[in-house]
Amino acid sequence: MTGEQKKFYDIKTASDYETIGDDIDYMAYVDYERREVVLLFEESDSKEDWINNFLFIPWPIKLGGEIAWTTLGYARAYKSTKNKPVIKFMDLVLDAPADFHTAVRGWSFGSAMAKIAARHLDNMGYWYEELTTYGDVKCWLNPFYKSKAKVVHNYVASNDLVTICVPFFHRDRKCKVGPRFSLRDIFKSEYYHNHYEDYDYTIWEDL
């Protein structure tokens, strides 16, 4: 299993997420073996998550004193966390050794929460090195915004229909993986959305 596959596998199989706010599942932890501090956000796993996924109305959210434009659903969901995930992550980063890698990661609905959290960190002036999302959903109305992380990967499989469910919005950086789009395979969209550990990330892993 490659590094990018393992990151997704960790998000998918973790069992000790903390649930806060409007059913937002997150985890902030220090991995001493891999020498990294990580903030993870899980996929949609409730009716509330799906309601927020489909509230496409443009909506402002204040992040670290600056306004960003996202969707009503994602703004509502992120606000419900009361900043607890980013605060916990920042505390862990400050306590960890200075050379530890710092990363924000998410999957599906969690990709939107991860990107909003990353922008929150940007606006507060907190440095993190990596933003990686899988089954990435679009959450920014401003097409020119990009995370300040050194490494930004928003992974999208062509046959994963979840990744196109927010029209007219944008992502930080689109990274295509998996087989080419196929009308036949769109009926297997759930499979493609749930198996990012199977894709080849060779063209992205060194970027």
KASULLIN-V394654 format. One record per backbone hydrogen bond with DSSP energy under -0.5 kcal/mol. CO is the residue of the C=O (numbers start at 1). NH is the residue of the N-H. E is the energy in kcal/mol with one decimal. If there is no record, write none. Layout:
BEGIN
CO_NH_E, CO_NH_E
END
This chain:
BEGIN
2_6_-2.4, 3_7_-1.9, 4_8_-1.6, 5_9_-2.5, 6_10_-2.4, 7_11_-1.7, 8_12_-2.8, 9_13_-2.3, 10_14_-1.4, 18_20_-0.5, 18_26_-2.4, 20_24_-3.1, 21_23_-2.0, 23_25_-0.6, 24_20_-2.4, 24_26_-0.6, 25_42_-2.2, 26_18_-3.1, 27_40_-3.3, 29_31_-0.5, 29_38_-2.6, 30_32_-0.8, 31_35_-1.0, 31_36_-1.9, 35_101_-2.4, 36_31_-3.1, 37_103_-2.4, 38_29_-2.2, 39_105_-3.1, 40_27_-2.0, 41_107_-1.3, 46_50_-1.7, 47_51_-2.3, 48_52_-2.1, 49_53_-2.0, 50_54_-1.4, 52_55_-0.8, 54_56_-1.4, 55_73_-1.9, 57_72_-2.1, 59_70_-2.8, 61_63_-0.6, 61_68_-2.6, 62_64_-0.5, 63_66_-1.4, 66_63_-3.5, 68_61_-2.7, 68_70_-0.6, 69_141_-2.3, 69_142_-0.5, 70_59_-3.2, 71_75_-2.5, 72_76_-2.6, 73_77_-2.3, 74_78_-2.6, 75_79_-2.5, 76_80_-1.4, 78_81_-1.5, 78_83_-0.6, 79_82_-1.7, 81_84_-1.8, 83_87_-2.2, 84_88_-2.5, 85_89_-2.4, 86_90_-2.6, 87_91_-2.2, 88_92_-2.1, 89_93_-2.4, 90_94_-2.2, 91_95_-1.5, 92_96_-1.6, 97_100_-1.8, 101_37_-3.2, 102_129_-1.1, 102_130_-1.4, 103_39_-2.1, 104_132_-2.2, 105_41_-1.2, 106_134_-2.1, 107_110_-2.3, 108_111_-1.8, 108_112_-0.9, 108_137_-0.6, 109_112_-0.6, 109_113_-1.5, 110_114_-2.5, 111_115_-2.3, 112_116_-2.4, 113_117_-2.4, 114_118_-2.5, 115_119_-2.2, 116_120_-2.2, 117_121_-2.3, 118_122_-2.4, 119_123_-2.6, 120_124_-1.4, 121_125_-0.6, 121_126_-2.5, 122_125_-1.3, 125_127_-0.5, 129_151_-2.2, 130_104_-2.3, 131_153_-2.7, 132_106_-1.5, 133_155_-3.1, 134_108_-2.8, 140_170_-2.9, 141_143_-0.7, 142_145_-1.0, 151_131_-2.5, 153_133_-2.6, 153_155_-0.7, 154_175_-2.7, 155_135_-0.6, 155_136_-2.2, 156_177_-2.2, 157_160_-2.2, 159_161_-0.9, 160_163_-1.3, 161_164_-1.5, 162_165_-1.5, 165_167_-0.6, 166_169_-1.0, 170_139_-1.6, 170_140_-2.5, 173_154_-1.3, 174_176_-0.5, 175_156_-2.4, 177_158_-0.9, 182_186_-1.1, 184_187_-0.9, 185_188_-2.2, 186_189_-1.2, 188_191_-0.7, 188_192_-1.9, 189_193_-2.2, 190_194_-1.4, 191_195_-0.7, 195_198_-1.7, 196_199_-0.8, 199_201_-0.6, 201_204_-1.9, 201_205_-2.0, 202_206_-0.5, 204_207_-2.0
END
